[in-house]
Amino acid sequence: MAAFSLISSLFHASSPATITFNSPTKKTDLTVPRPTKIFILHNHRLVSPVVSIFLNHSRRSSNSKPSSFHKLSITRSNLFPFSFALDSFLVLCTSLALSSALFIADVDAASAFVITTPRKLQTDELTTVKLFQENTPSVVYITNLAVRQDVFTLDVLEVPQGSGSGFVWDKNGHIVTNYHVIRGASDLRVTLADQTTYEAKVIGFDQDKDVAVLRVDAPKDKLRPIPVGVSADLLVGQKVYAIGNPFGLDHTLTTGVISGLRREISSAATGRPIQDVIQTDAAINPGNSGGPLLDSSGSLIGINTAIYSPSGASSGVGFSIPVDTVSGIVDQLVKFGKVTRPILGIKFAPDQSVEQLGVSGVLVLDAPANGPAGKAGLLPTKRDAYGRLILGDIITSVNGKKVTNGSDLYRILDQCKVGDEVIVEVLRDDHKEKIPVMLEPKPDLS
């Protein structure tokens, strides 16, 4: 390669070069335009640069001892053929060596002569790259398989009906994701960052908060738990990073800022409101559901769960369940396999129906006798013997907090615990009544 560089600099340089011609009588400088094949006048003979080097060296050493090169007896008649032959031979050898090196190294010929320098990144770019590389091993790809029967052969097959992302919670193999990612699955597969796939078992889920916990029997050295942060002190405007594995091929990273806090969305499974949701403009695609939302230190601050877009594409409005809410749910699911959330034990009418009646509150449609509300004496909506509709109780407040719709009722109950006694104020006929109700745990639906 060094020989080729020397010859290239002599023969194929793009800028003019100054050549010094040495002779016994005078010394002359000549500017030669390039690319040009250069011949040097050596003792009144035109020779190539390579031969000139040998001849000059031989002449300098002739005073001490005749060199073997002088013994070649180069005369005026045979100098040109010898110089051209020697020069061509060296160029040929260099070309063959370079070609062999390219062939052995399997380097593209067009890029073989391109000298690449290390890419220079800004400080914030280096931080983002490092964050992505350190947290990628914690993000997994989840495949939701469902049982289907072939129409023609009647064979029962497992076919993918959805996919999403998740992340490693601990070294025991617990994987956290959204409930809507695994809903309706007969079998689940989890693919780790090294592309190894394991069958997953559902440990538990919370439909109301759209959180689910899976478990895989993977070696502990392959499990990289994600660092868990805090979401209580988040600020609008701080940078966030969303990592997902939407198609199981490779991980993706989107960046943005927190554009809103304390938002409220509805659970995709039950319609129950989820409070204190993080709003971000980081692109959250459908395949990124269940993936982590990280802060600038690489700590988990939320689970990417939904986007607001009529077309289904990312429109710059994404939502993440805060990690403070997720941590409590995951701890209960890992320990007990379910979430002990208090309920009133009623079914209520849609908010639009109550608005048409001209009242404000929650209309009780059903209150089973074995439920908390039924035991306390709340009246459901029913029909009389003539088929006329008799409205049940309308809940207007709980523990003195006003209730105007179903979201208000859920928000108040989320602040209560199982076993608490609450005072429910209802509108019955033309008067209001206050009824004490003992809250009970939500039945296990897993």
Phi, psi and omega in degrees: 000325178293321178296320180294323178295321179297313182293322179296322180292333180278323188258329193236026175288150185270344182253156180299153181228149178259122182250132178260123179261123180256132177216167180295338187259323184205169179239127187232138174256136182224131176269123184245126176290146177242155001285129180213144174276121191260133172239142184250137178280108181242110183055047178065023177234137175278118179229166179281162180301323182295315180292324180299324179298313180297318183293318178297319179296321181292322181291323179294330182265005184285338182290331183271308185204136180297131180274166179293337181289327177293334182290350179286345177054062180283120181249173180299331185279332185246007183290312180303309180301321183291317182295316178296320181294316180295316180297315180296323181294317180294318178297320180296316180297318179295319179297316179297319180295318179294318179297319179296319180296318178296322181292317182290318182280350180055051180259139178297133186298325183289333182258003183293330183258009179268124179266113182265134177257154178303136182292132180263122181246152176285167184298317180292328176292318178298322178296317180294316179298317180295318179299317180295316182294324182284331185258349178302319180299344181273346185264134184238167178248130184244129178249128180260115181254139179235151180275127177229147179256127180295136184293324186268313183268347183062016176285146178269123183235154172258120182237145178294131177243000178176170179205166179188192181245168176199182179212155182283128182267319181209178182285351179278002176092013179281131181244130180254137179205185174278149177293323183291346176287326184254000185298134177075016183274139171266340179205147182230141177235137179242125178253121180280179184294334179271015176072014172275139186246139180226149173285139184246146177249138180280119177276320178176170180207158176236102183296323185293327181255001176060047179233138177221152179236127176248171176218136178236147177267073180251151177302144183295332180288346177266351183262124181240095180299143180277140178291129184265130180254206182230140181249000184288332184252025179291152181233145176293129180108344181284151185288144176224158183225128180250122179247136178214171176225071194294329185237007179075005181267315180197165182276153178235153180228130172233147183237160179181202178228164172285117183259355178187150178233161177059037174280168180226127176233169180258143177296137181292340184266314186247346184080359179289139184290145175248118185269166174058036181282145178272129175257133182221154176264004173294133185297121177243102180277161181306324180287349179271000180300134181092351179280167183275150169250123187247153172268185186291344176270358180087014180266148181289128177237355179182168175250123178294123188231332187202161172231155175253104181199123177298330182271349182090354178268161180291123183244018178086008177233097179242159184229143180226138176285127184296147185292332178297323176288320183293319184301315179296321180292315181297319179300318179292320181293322180291321183280315188246348181079002179204168179252126179270087180254135183287148179223158173273336181079044179229163166243132185237160184283157175300151183300326181296326181292322180290323179298325179293336178280349179081020179237166179242127181149194181243119181275124180280117176271321182213141177220089182306144184296332181271005180264170181301314182292320179296319179294327181280345176103018175290140184264131177273170175280138182208179178243148179273189184294339181263005179085007179281145184276126177249114184293144176272197180291146175246114182284124182250338178199156175226122183055037177082357179265129186294139178240116179251338180205182182295327179297321178297320180295314179297320182297321179290318181294329179296339180268000181254168179239161176297132181098348178288146174258125181244153178260114182259120177263126184236153172261112182240118186058245183250011183224164180255146178226149176250124185236124175283135181229131176270119183286139180239161181289154178290135180300149180283118181255003184284000000 
